[in-house]
Each structure stands twice: as C-alpha cells, then as structure tokens.
Amino acid sequence: MTSLNGGAWTRLLVLSALITLLLEWLGLPAALLLGPMLAAVACALRGDRARLHRLPVLFAQAVLGCMIARALPPSVLGRLLQDWPVYGLSIALVLGFSLLIGWLLTRRRLLPGTSAIWGTSPGAATAMTLMSEAYGADVRMVAIMQYLRVFCVAMAASLAARLTTGDVHAVGAAMDWFPPLDGVGLACTLGLMAAGLLLSRCLPISSGPIMLPLIGGILLQPLGWFQITLPPWLLAVSYAFIGWSIGLRFTREILLHAAKALPAILASILSLMVLCALLGLALARIAHVDGLTAFLATSPGGADSIAIIAASSPVDVSFVMTMQTARLLVVMALGPRLAQLMAARQIDAQP
C-alpha cells in the first residue's frame, strides 16, 4: 500500500491544522473530523498519491466503536424493546429510501449497470464497495457514491448542529486535552480495542473493527468491570485518521471518471438526505425529541461520523446512537442481501 511521502505528509498535516482551526473558530461541531477530511480531499485533488496504512485506520475505527459504546446508556436494550416500533419503522424507511433511489437511477440508466443500487445502500461503505465488484458493478462509481454521501451527510449534520446552537461557543467549548486519567479504565479500553481488532481478523464480520469493540463495550460496561476511558487527544488523532481515510479516496482519477454522472450522484444523495430529514421531522413529533436529535438519528451517513458530531452537539446522544447503531446492525445483516437481490433482478430485466 502506497504511503504519503514527506512533502505530502507536511502538506496534509499543515492544511488539516489550518482548516480545523478555521472550523473551530466558526464554531462548527466535529471540526476535528471535517478539517482533516477537507484537507485530504484537497491533497487528493492536487494529485498527491496517498493512502494511509491500514493499521492506524483500523485502530481509529476501534476507538470510535468504543466511543459509540460509551455514548450508549446501559438501558439501550430496554429502550429498543420499549420503542421498537419507532426504531424499526425509521430503520426500514431509511433502507427503503436508499434502495428505491438506487433502483430508479439504475432503471433510468443514469448510472452504468447496477452501480447505483450498491452506491446508495446505507452504511458499511467499504463492504458494499468490495461486494459490488464481485457482482459486476463499477467499483469506482460505487466508491465515490458511498464516500461522497458520507462526506455530504457529515457536512450537513455538522452545519445543522451549528445552526441549531445559538451560542458559537456552546459546541466548541474549551477542552482539557490531557485530563487526569483512570489508568485501569484506559488499559481495559485499549485491551477491548485490541481484542476487537484481533477477532475481526478471524470472524467474517464486515466493519468488525468498529462493531466488535462496540458490542464488547455494550456488554461489558453494565457489568461494572470497567468504564470506557478515551482521552480527548486519542479521540482527536482517531478523528483525523477517519477524516483522512475518507478524504484521500477522492482521487483525481475517480472524480474525472465520475464527472459525467456527478449530477445524478449528487441528486441521489440530496434526495436521500431530504427524505431522511423529513423522516426526522416526523420522528421528532412521534418520539418527543428535539429536531436536531431526530435529524442526526435519521441521517444516512456512517455511524462513526454521526457519533463524532452528536458527541460535540447539544442533543440526546443516547437516542441518536441507539438509532444509528441499530440501523448499522440491520444494514450489516440485511443490506448486502437486499442489494444483491435488487441487482440480480435488474440484470434479469435488462434486454
């Protein structure tokens, strides 16, 4: 795997710092994610041949899995069981919206082959991208649809959080980067992440580096054995790696390849975002939560980026992450099979 050379690393680090400081000054939540993401996109468009080593990205995903688990209350299972119609219907609608838009794009031949069906499937972007290639889709088009949607949703959710917050400093409050730490909690958290990463190499679970620490944290924390401990500096480093891993995928070659289809891709992304936003408005009334909480809960982006934004916003984090985590589990279990089924039917329907 190609890595950044010294000059490219310098450009990426300096640009990431400058954009992050600008976003922090503007009061945007998740600046630590969006700054590196935008910087990586700029470096990719400049032509820097850059890919991150796989290990730090996997480690960052494990950190985010633990962060999501920490954000979920011990009563998450009870909340799911108590309000299962709300969660179930919302998840089904988001998945249905995604598959419908993909089917329409393919039906109207706005995108080649079955790429649209795979590209609009929510969640598990890497798994969907890899599986699409085995079923004859244009993997480059699927990749840009998946990661451009993650980028757009992250930006929209971050802006929504900023506009909903009256005080510029309410979200971006001063942070103690090196607070006193619970040494036992940190050691146990690192052990949980290491175990999750090792198991992900043995078990056929997509998004294992995120899901296994997440599931482990949900199961172990209520037992009282330890409290997940994540210092702010570790979260900041993980956010940067996640942002870079997304932004660096937008190479010039991929963007040129997708230039003709970009209007259709953006239209599909915006349509899905609007449908999910309308669903969020209805959810706010039904579940009696504020609008920003409902918007983040129904956003069709990755659970990791939404977790970062929710953690830095004045929302009901447990509600957001319960919805996002439940949907992620459903998409991992059913999404690939549904995409395969629709793709196969579309191939059979073509002359």
C-alpha positions in Angstrom: 0.0 0.0 0.0 1.4 3.3 -1.0 2.0 5.8 1.7 2.5 9.6 1.8 5.9 11.0 1.1 7.5 13.6 3.4 6.3 16.6 1.4 2.7 15.3 1.0 2.6 14.5 4.8 3.7 18.0 5.5 1.0 19.5 3.2 -1.7 17.2 4.7 -0.8 18.0 8.3 -0.5 21.7 7.8 -3.6 22.0 5.8 -5.5 19.8 8.2 -4.5 22.0 11.1 -5.4 25.3 9.3 -8.8 24.0 8.2 -9.6 22.5 11.6 -8.6 25.8 13.4 -10.9 27.7 10.9 -13.8 25.4 11.6 -13.2 25.6 15.3 -13.2 29.4 15.1 -16.5 29.2 13.2 -17.9 27.0 15.9 -18.7 24.0 13.8 -19.0 20.8 15.6 -16.9 17.8 14.5 -14.2 20.2 13.3 -11.6 17.6 14.2 -13.2 15.2 11.7 -14.2 17.6 9.0 -10.9 19.6 8.9 -8.7 16.5 8.1 -11.4 15.3 5.7 -11.4 18.5 3.7 -7.6 18.7 3.8 -7.3 15.2 2.4 -9.8 15.9 -0.4 -7.7 19.0 -1.4 -4.5 16.9 -1.3 -6.1 14.2 -3.4 -7.3 16.7 -6.0 -3.8 18.2 -6.1 -2.6 14.8 -7.3 -0.8 13.5 -4.2 -0.6 9.7 -4.4 -1.5 9.0 -0.8 -3.0 6.1 1.1 -2.9 5.6 4.8 -1.5 2.5 6.3 -4.3 0.1 7.2 -3.4 -0.4 10.9 -3.9 3.2 12.2 -7.2 3.4 10.3 -8.4 0.1 11.9 -7.2 1.4 15.3 -9.2 4.6 14.8 -12.3 2.6 13.9 -11.9 0.6 17.1 -11.6 3.9 19.1 -14.8 5.1 17.5 -16.5 1.7 18.3 -15.6 2.3 22.0 -16.8 5.9 21.8 -20.2 4.8 20.5 -20.4 2.2 23.2 -19.6 4.8 25.8 -22.3 7.1 24.4 -24.9 4.4 24.7 -26.6 4.1 28.1 -26.9 0.7 29.9 -30.6 0.9 29.2 -30.1 0.8 25.4 -31.6 -2.7 25.0 -34.6 -1.7 27.1 -35.1 1.4 25.1 -35.0 -0.6 21.9 -37.5 -3.1 23.2 -39.8 -0.3 24.6 -39.8 1.8 21.5 -39.2 -0.9 18.9 -42.0 0.3 16.5 -40.3 3.8 16.3 -36.8 2.4 15.7 -38.0 -0.4 13.4 -40.1 1.8 11.2 -37.4 4.5 10.9 -34.7 2.0 10.0 -37.0 0.3 7.5 -37.8 3.6 5.8 -34.2 4.8 5.5 -33.2 1.4 4.0 -36.3 1.5 1.7 -35.5 5.1 0.6 -31.9 4.1 -0.3 -32.9 1.0 -2.3 -35.7 2.9 -4.1 -33.3 5.7 -5.2 -30.7 3.2 -6.4 -33.3 1.3 -8.3 -34.6 4.4 -10.0 -31.1 5.5 -11.0 -30.4 2.1 -12.5 -33.9 1.8 -14.1 -33.4 5.2 -15.9 -29.8 4.2 -16.9 -28.4 7.3 -15.3 -25.5 5.2 -13.9 -23.9 2.2 -15.5 -25.1 -1.3 -14.7 -26.1 -1.9 -11.1 -23.6 0.6 -9.6 -26.5 2.8 -8.3 -28.0 0.1 -6.2 -24.8 -0.6 -4.4 -23.8 3.0 -4.2 -27.0 4.1 -2.5 -27.1 1.3 0.1 -26.6 3.0 3.5 -23.9 2.1 5.9 -20.9 -0.4 5.6 -19.4 1.6 2.8 -16.3 -0.5 2.5 -18.2 -3.8 2.5 -20.7 -2.5 -0.2 -17.8 -1.3 -2.3 -15.9 -4.6 -2.2 -19.0 -6.7 -2.8 -20.2 -4.6 -5.7 -17.1 -5.5 -7.7 -17.9 -9.2 -7.4 -21.4 -8.6 -8.9 -20.2 -6.7 -12.0 -20.8 -3.1 -10.8 -18.3 -0.3 -11.5 -16.4 -0.3 -8.2 -15.0 3.2 -8.8 -18.5 4.6 -9.2 -19.8 2.8 -6.1 -16.8 4.1 -4.1 -17.4 7.7 -5.0 -21.2 7.4 -4.3 -20.6 5.8 -0.9 -17.9 8.1 0.4 -19.3 11.3 -1.2 -22.5 10.6 0.7 -20.6 10.1 3.9 -18.9 13.4 3.3 -22.1 15.3 2.4 -24.0 13.9 5.4 -21.2 14.8 7.7 -21.1 18.4 6.4 -24.9 18.7 6.5 -25.2 17.3 10.0 -22.4 19.5 11.3 -23.9 22.6 9.8 -27.3 21.7 11.2 -25.8 21.3 14.6 -24.1 24.7 14.3 -27.2 26.5 13.1 -29.3 25.0 15.9 -26.8 26.2 18.5 -27.4 29.8 19.4 -24.0 30.4 21.1 -20.9 30.0 18.9 -19.0 28.6 21.9 -21.7 26.3 23.1 -20.4 23.4 21.0 -16.8 24.2 20.7 -16.1 24.8 24.4 -12.6 24.8 25.7 -11.4 21.3 26.2 -8.8 19.9 28.5 -6.7 17.8 26.2 -4.8 16.0 28.9 -7.1 15.5 31.9 -6.4 13.1 34.7 -7.0 9.5 33.5 -8.3 6.4 35.0 -5.4 4.1 34.3 -7.3 0.9 34.8 -10.1 2.1 32.6 -7.7 3.2 29.8 -5.8 -0.1 29.9 -9.1 -2.1 29.8 -10.3 0.1 26.9 -7.1 -0.5 24.9 -7.4 -4.2 25.7 -11.0 -4.2 24.4 -9.9 -2.5 21.2 -7.0 -4.9 20.7 -9.3 -7.9 21.2 -11.8 -6.5 18.8 -9.1 -6.0 16.1 -7.8 -9.5 16.6 -11.2 -11.1 16.4 -12.1 -9.0 13.3 -9.2 -10.9 11.5 -10.8 -14.2 12.4 -14.5 -13.6 12.1 -16.3 -12.9 8.8 -17.9 -9.7 10.1 -17.9 -6.6 8.0 -17.0 -3.4 9.9 -15.6 -5.7 12.6 -13.0 -3.2 13.9 -15.9 -0.9 14.8 -18.6 -3.4 15.7 -16.7 -5.8 17.9 -15.4 -3.2 20.3 -18.8 -1.5 20.2 -20.6 -4.8 21.1 -18.0 -5.7 23.7 -18.4 -2.3 25.3 -22.2 -2.5 25.4 -22.0 -6.0 27.0 -19.2 -5.4 29.5 -19.8 -1.8 30.8 -23.1 -2.6 32.5 -21.3 -5.4 34.5 -19.3 -2.7 36.2 -15.9 -4.2 35.5 -14.6 -1.0 34.0 -15.6 2.3 32.4 -14.6 3.0 28.8 -11.9 5.7 29.0 -10.9 7.7 26.0 -8.7 10.8 26.4 -9.5 13.8 24.2 -6.1 13.6 22.4 -6.7 10.0 21.4 -10.1 10.9 20.0 -8.6 13.8 18.1 -6.0 11.5 16.5 -8.7 9.0 15.6 -10.9 11.6 14.1 -8.0 12.8 11.9 -7.3 9.3 10.7 -11.0 8.7 9.9 -11.2 12.0 8.1 -8.1 11.3 6.1 -9.2 7.8 5.2 -12.4 9.2 3.7 -10.9 12.3 2.0 -8.0 10.6 0.4 -10.3 8.3 -1.5 -11.4 11.2 -3.7 -8.6 10.9 -6.2 -8.5 12.9 -9.3 -8.9 9.8 -11.5 -12.1 8.7 -9.7 -13.6 12.2 -9.8 -12.8 12.5 -13.6 -14.3 9.1 -14.1 -17.5 10.2 -12.3 -17.7 13.8 -13.7 -20.4 13.0 -16.2 -22.5 11.2 -13.6 -21.9 13.7 -10.8 -25.2 15.5 -11.2 -27.1 12.2 -10.9 -25.0 11.1 -7.9 -25.4 14.4 -6.1 -29.2 14.4 -6.9 -29.5 10.9 -5.4 -27.5 11.9 -2.3 -29.5 15.1 -1.8 -32.8 13.2 -2.4 -31.9 10.6 0.3 -30.8 13.3 2.7 -34.1 15.3 2.2 -36.2 12.2 2.6 -34.3 11.3 5.8 -34.7 14.9 7.0 -38.5 14.7 6.5 -38.5 11.4 8.4 -36.6 13.2 11.1 -39.3 15.9 11.4 -41.9 13.2 11.8 -39.7 11.3 14.3 -39.3 14.4 16.4 -43.0 14.6 16.9 -43.6 10.9 17.4 -40.6 10.3 19.8 -40.8 13.7 21.5 -37.2 14.6 20.9 -35.7 17.8 19.5 -35.3 18.4 15.8 -31.5 18.1 15.8 -31.6 14.9 17.7 -34.1 13.4 15.2 -32.1 14.8 12.2 -28.9 13.1 13.4 -30.7 9.9 14.3 -32.1 9.5 10.7 -29.1 10.9 8.8 -27.9 8.3 6.2 -24.2 8.7 6.9 -21.9 6.4 8.7 -22.5 5.8 12.4 -18.9 6.8 13.1 -19.1 10.3 11.7 -22.6 10.9 13.2 -21.2 9.7 16.6 -18.5 12.4 16.4 -21.0 15.1 15.5 -23.5 14.0 18.2 -20.8 13.9 20.9 -20.0 17.5 20.2 -23.6 18.8 19.9 -26.4 19.5 22.4 -28.5 16.5 21.5 -29.8 13.3 23.1 -26.7 11.3 22.3 -28.2 8.0 23.6 -31.2 8.3 21.2 -29.0 9.2 18.2 -26.6 6.4 18.8 -29.3 3.8 19.6 -30.9 4.6 16.3 -27.6 4.7 14.3 -26.2 1.6 15.9 -29.4 -0.4 15.5 -29.6 0.6 11.8 -25.9 -0.3 11.3 -26.6 -3.8 12.6 -29.6 -4.2 10.4 -27.7 -2.9 7.3 -24.8 -5.2 8.0 -27.2 -8.2 8.3 -29.7 -7.4 5.5 -28.2 -4.7 3.3 -25.8 -6.8 1.2 -28.5 -9.4 0.6 -31.1 -6.8 -0.4 -28.6 -5.1 -2.7 -27.7 -8.5 -4.3 -31.4 -9.3 -4.8 -32.2 -6.0 -6.5 -29.1 -6.1 -8.6 -29.9 -9.6 -9.8 -33.4 -8.6 -10.7 -32.2 -5.5 -12.5 -29.7 -7.6 -14.5 -32.5 -10.1 -15.4 -34.7 -7.2 -16.5 -32.2 -5.7 -18.9 -32.5 -6.7 -22.6 
